[in-house]
Amino acid sequence: MHGLPQKIGQLLAFSEIESSSPVFTLLTENEPSLSKDEAFSAIETALGKPINEVFSWIHPIGIAASIGQAHRARLLDGREVAIKIQYPGIADAIEYDLKALHWLATPLGSFKSGFDMASFRQEIGETLRAELDYQYEAEALHEFNALLKAAPNSLQEKLELPSVIDFLVRKDLLVTTWQEGYGLSEAKGWEASDRHEISSILVELFMRSLFDWGRIHADPHPGNYRFLKKARNSAVGLIDFGCVKKMDTDLQSGIRRLIKQGVQHQRSQTKVYDAFLEMGFNPDLLHPLKETLPGVAQIVALPFGEKGTFDVADWRLGERLRSVLGSNRMSFRMAGPPSLLFLLRSFQGLVHYLRSLDSPLNWSSIYQNIIEELPLTERKPASQTLDDQPSMLSETLKIRVVDDGSVKVDLSFLAGAVDNLNTLVPTELKPKIEERGIDLKSVSQNAQRSDYAPGPLFSIEEERKSVQVWLE
């Protein structure tokens, strides 16, 4: 299976970095789908000319990827290159996959308001469709090479990117210089000094991409990184630029403000909240969590504020966030914008690599070196707009579902969200609500007439399951 299913498998490969019997990792560099004859025929069709007019040699066995496969080759001028050719019909297959993305809503039950599923599907769809255009990938690789040339010499010497062979770029064909190097399974057994060096490169690349370049390589599966030992230093090679996300300036600024607040001992609840709003979080879902947000910022910014070395194995990011957010963690997840999706994917890859390389770093010094010359412009706090809204007797609308004594859903919205109560209630509950004669529209209108006074709105009690909806 290729397209979206293989991409999901490649993400799951992160969980197997330490495994002696990986399964999903095979999806990063597995057996090719196209035979030699099929691949060579597809290359000639894309070129519009015989192979021997361009290449002196092509390896007959390719390396499979999610939308195509790559073959090592040699140009007539002697340069070693990589040929990427798309699988025939892959564009139609991806469109079919995208239509099936409704299953992504399953972990959220049937909640449709607050969580903008359509925007998430659009974000994933636009990215996958961009990957189908190798001309887009060529432009992204050109941009990264230009940015690297302008970067400090320390990064230029330790990060290697392939170059595009421009006259061999087509929508379904891409030829770049060949990138040598070992895989992660080899690199994690290197000496401590080598592991420390490549870990530093990975962290600097991520930070510089986010805060300076505004472009993130968002396909960090193990098949896209190469690790090298050179005469004077170790280096990292990065390939496959089909999934590159450009960062919105507000998102970049919001993350910087969040980190700044997180590392300060006196964290401002309002400033942290504003940082999340600047990043694009939904205020209806975020505002009820305002008191917990400084704790979230502190956890997220932990490595950036550590004066010495920081070991990501001690971060326990998910565990700590669950502890701070408690039953509101679903609301926090739903509040996040689609623009974070591929940034978090890249960040997840970074953390997995660092855990595998087992080499603690001084994140703070790397971060400060990057941002010290980058301005952080002043802006009007986003929360001022919310603070100007009419006052209500309640602050929060709560929806809680308890199943067999365990809280399954615990959501918090701004009290005004009760106006849209009909869209907030899980679809599967609506028949039960109607059976009990509860009119959700009337419930909303009564709440409005009472100036959103605190108290229960309605509840459903069954033998093993209960639903409570109230204002507080």
N, C-alpha and C positions, 0 to 999 in steps of 0.2 A: 504494500500500500504506500502511495506517495502523497504529495500535497499536504493537506492539513493533518491527516493521521500521522504521517511520518514526523512532522514538526512537533507534534505533541510527544511522540516517542523520544525525539531528540532532547526535549526538555526533561523528560523522565530520566534520561541518561545521567543527569547530574546526581541523582540519588545512588548511582552505581560506581561513582569514582573510586570508592574504597573497596568495591566488591571484587572477589577473585573469580566470580562466574557471572559477568555482566550479560544482560539480555538486551535492554534498550540501547546500550552503547553501540551495538551492531548497526543501529540505524544511522549513526554518524558517518560511518565509512563502510557500508555493507556491499554485498555483491551487486554488480550493475544489472539493470533490467534489460538494457539493450545489448544484443550480441555485437560482435565486432562488425559484421556486415551491416546491421541495422544502424549502429552508431556512425560508421563511416559514410553510409548513405545519407543520414541526417545532416552530417557535417558538410558534405558536398552540396546538398540541397540548399543549406543556409548560405554557403559561400557563393554558390552559383557558378562554380568551376571545379575541375578535378582537384583532389587532395594534393597530388604531387606537384601542382603548380604553386603551392603555398608551403607545404610541410615536407621535410625530408624523412620524417619518421613520426609515427603516432603509436603509442602503446596500445595494443589491441584490447586490453582489459581496463575498463574504466572504474571510477569510484562513484558509487551512487549517492545522490543527494535527494532532497525532497521534491524538486521540480525538474531535475535533470541529472546528468552524470558528467564527470570530469575525466579527461584523458591527458596524461603527460605526453608532450610532443616536442618536436624540434623544428624550428623554422628553417628555411633555406639558407638564411644568413648565420645559422648555428645557434641562435638563442633558444634556451630551454623554456618552454611555455606550458601553460595549462589551458586546455580547451574545455569550455562548458557548453554543452548542447542540451536543449530542452527535450523532455519526453514528448513524443507526438500525442496530442490530445490532452495534455496536462492542464491547459487553461480551462477546458470544459469540466475536467474532474474537480478543479478547485472551486469553480462556480457551484458545482453540486455540493461540495463540502460546506461552502458558505451558507447554502440554503438550510443545511442541517444544524447550523449553529444555535438553534433554539434550545438544544439540550444544555447549553451553557447556563441556562436559567435554573436548572435542576437544583443546584446547591442552595438556591435562594427561595425554594418553595415557589409560590405563585405571586410573590410580591412584585408588583410592576411599577409602582410609584416610588420615587426616591432613587431607585437604581435605574439608570438610563441604559437599558439593555440594547436599544437600537443604536446608540452611539458607540457602545463597545463592539457590536457587530460591524459597524461601519469602520471603526479603527482597525480591526483585524482584517476586514475585507480589503480596505485600501492598501494595507501593507502587503498582503499576499498578492494582490494584483500588480503592485509595483515590482515585486520580485519576479514576475513573469516577463518583465521588460529589461533585458540585459543592457540596453542603452542607458536606462536609469542607473543600473548598478555601475556602469562605466563612469558616469558622471559623479556618482558618490565616491568612487575610488579616486578619481582625479581630485575631488575636493579634499579628501583625507590626506592625500600626498602633499597637496599645497599647504594644508594646515601643519603637517608634520615638518615641512621645510622651514616654517616660520617659528616652530617651537624651540625651546632651549636645546642646546647641543647634547645635553645629557640624555634627552628623550630620543633625539634623532639617531644617536649612536646605538640605542638599545631597542628600538622598535622598527621592524621591517614590514613594509607593505609591498605587494606586487605592483607592477606598472601595467597600464592598459596598452595593448597593441591596437591602436586606434583604427587602422585600416581593416581590422578583422572583428569589428563590433557590429552585430546585427541585433534585432529584437530578440531572436532566439539563439544567438551564438555570441560567446564572449571569449576572447583570448587574452590572457595576461601572462606576465613573466612567472616562472615557476618559483614557489616559495619552499625552500628547504626547511628541515627541522624535525624534531621528535614530537611525539604526542605526550600528553600529560602523564600517562602511565610510566613513561621513561623518566620524565623530568622530576617526578616526586621522589625518585630514588637518588637524586644528585646530592652533592655535598651541600651543607647548610648555607655556605656563602653564595652558591649558585641559586639555591631556592629563594634566598632572601632577595637576591637581585631581581629575579623574574617576578617575584611577588610585588616588589616596589614598582616595577614597570606596569604591572596590571592595575595597581591602585592609582598610579599617576595618570595612566591612560584613561581610566574611568572618570577621575575628577576633572582632568583637563577637557575631556569630551563634553562633560556636563556643564561645567562652569565657564569655560573659555570658548571652546569651539562651538558649542550648542548643537552638536551632532553626536548621536550615540550609536555605536555598532551594537545592534540589538539581537544578534543571533550568536550567543556565546557558547553554543554546544561544543563538546570536546573536539569535534572534527575541524573546527575553524581556527584553532590556535596551534602554532608551531613554536617549539622551544629549542634554542640553539646555544652552543658553547663556542665562544670566539676566543681569539688570542688574549684579549684584554678584559673581556666581560662576557656575561651571558646576555641573551637577547630573546625577544618575543616576536614571532611572525604572526600577522593577522591576515586572514583571507576571507573571502565571501562577503561582499558588501551589498548584497541584495536587500537586506533588512537594516536600513539606516534610518533612524528617526531624528528629525530636526526638533530641537527643544524650543518651546515657546518662551519668550523672554520673561513673562510673568512666572512661569513654572520655575525657571532658573533662579529668579530673584526670590521667590517664595521659599525655595529649598535653602538658599543661603541664609535668609532671615530665620528660618526654623532652626538651622544648625547654630546660628549665632545665639539665639535664645536658649537652645538646649545646653550649650556649654557654659552659660552664665549661671552663677549661683543664685542670683535674684531673677527668676524667670517671670516675665509679665504674661498673665493669662490673656490679656487683650492682644498683645503683640504676637503671641504664639497663634492665637485664633486667626489674626489677620494674615499670618504667614500661610496657614492652611487655605484660607479663602483665596489668597493670591495664587496659590498652586492650582486652584480650580475646584476645591471641595464644595459640595452642596451644603449651603448654610442651613437649610431646613433640617438636615440630618446631623450636621456638625454642632450647631448651637447648643443643643441639650447636653453635649459632651464637653462643653467649654472648660469645666473645672478639671477634667482629666487630661486635657491637651498638654499642659506644661510637663506632666510626667511622660507623655508620649514623646515630646521633643527631647527630653533628657535621655531617653533610651536610644532614640534614633541617632542622636549626636554623640553618643558615648565615645566612639573611637576618635572623633574629631577633637575632643577636649582632653583626651588622655595625654599627659605630658611625656610619658615614656612610650615604650612599645605596647601595642595592643594585640591580643590574640583573639581572633574572631570566634574561636571555640568557646571563649568565656562570655561572649556577647549574649547568647541565649535570647535573641531578638524576639522570636515568636512567643516564647514562654513569658518573657517580661511584659510584652505588650498585652497578652491575654490577662495577666495579673492586674495591670493598670486599668484596662478597659472593662474587664469583667463582662457582665452580661450585655454591655453596649458594643462589643467588638463587631457584631454584624452591622450595626448602624454605621460604625466607622468605616468598614470596608465598602459599604454601599455608597458612602458619601464621596469616595474618591473618584476623580475624573478619569475618563478613558485615556487621556494623554499620559497617565502614569503607567499604563499597562506594559509597554515595551521597555520603559526605563527600569521598572521593577524586574523585568525579565533579565536585563543586562546586569543589574545589581545582584540578582540571585546567582547568576553565573560567576560573578566576581567572588562572592562569598564562598561558593563551593570550591573554586580554585584555591583560594587562600587556605581553606580548611585542609585541603588535600596536600598542599605544599608545606603546611605546618611551619610557617616562618613569621612570627609576630613582627609587626612594623610600627613605626612612629607615624601614624596617620596625620597627626596634628601638623608636623613640620611639612609634609607633602602638601596638605591643604593650604597652609599659610603661604607657602611659596607660590601657589597658583593664584590665590585670590588677592594677594596684597596689592597688585597693580590693577585689579578689576574694580571699577566703581560700583557702589551700591546706592542707587538713586533714591531720593526721598519720594514718598508717595502718600496720598491720602489713605488713611486706614479704611479698608473695605468694610469694617464693622460699623463705621459711622452711618452708613446707609441703613443698616438693620436697626441701629439704635434710634433712628428717627421714626420708625414705624409706630403706629398707635399702640398704646399699652394694653395688655390683656391681664385678666385676673390669674390666668395660668401661664406657665412658661412652656410646658411640655405636654405633648400627646404621647401616651404610652400604649403599646400593643404587646401583649405577652401571651404566648402559647405554652401551656404545660402539658406534657404527655407522660403518663405513668410516673408522675412525681418529679419529672425532670424538665427544666426549662429548655424548650427547643427553640423558641424565638423570643427575643426581647429587644424591641425597637423603640427608639425615641425620636420624635420629630418636634419641630417648633409647634406651639399650640395651634397656630393658624392652619396647620396641615389638616386639621379636622374638617375644614371646608371641602377637602377632597377625600373624605373618608371612604367613599365608595371604591376608589382606586387603590386604597392602601390595604384593604382587607383581602386576605388570601382568597383566590377564586373558589377553591374547594370548600370554603366555609359559607359561601353565599347561599347555597340551598338550605343549610341549617339555620342561617339567620332568617331567611324568608319563612321557614316552617314555624319559627317562634314569633312571627309577626313583627319583627324588628325592621323598621324602615330607616335605612342608613341616611337617606336624604333628610328625613325629619330629625334624626339624631344630630346631624351637622347644623341644621337650622336652629335647633334648640340651644346648641352650644353657642352659636353666634348671638342669639337673643340674650343669653346670660352673661355676655362679655367673656365667654370662655372660662366660666367659673370652675374651680377645681372640683373633682368628683367623678364617680363612675359614669360612663356613657352607655355601655351595655356589656353583658357577659354571657357566655355559653358554658354550661356545666354538663359534662357527660361522665360516664363511669370511669374512664381512664384519661380523659382529655378535657382541658378547660381553656377558655379564651377570655381574657379580660382586656377591656379597652377603657382608658380613663384619661382625665386631664389632671395635671398636678403643677 
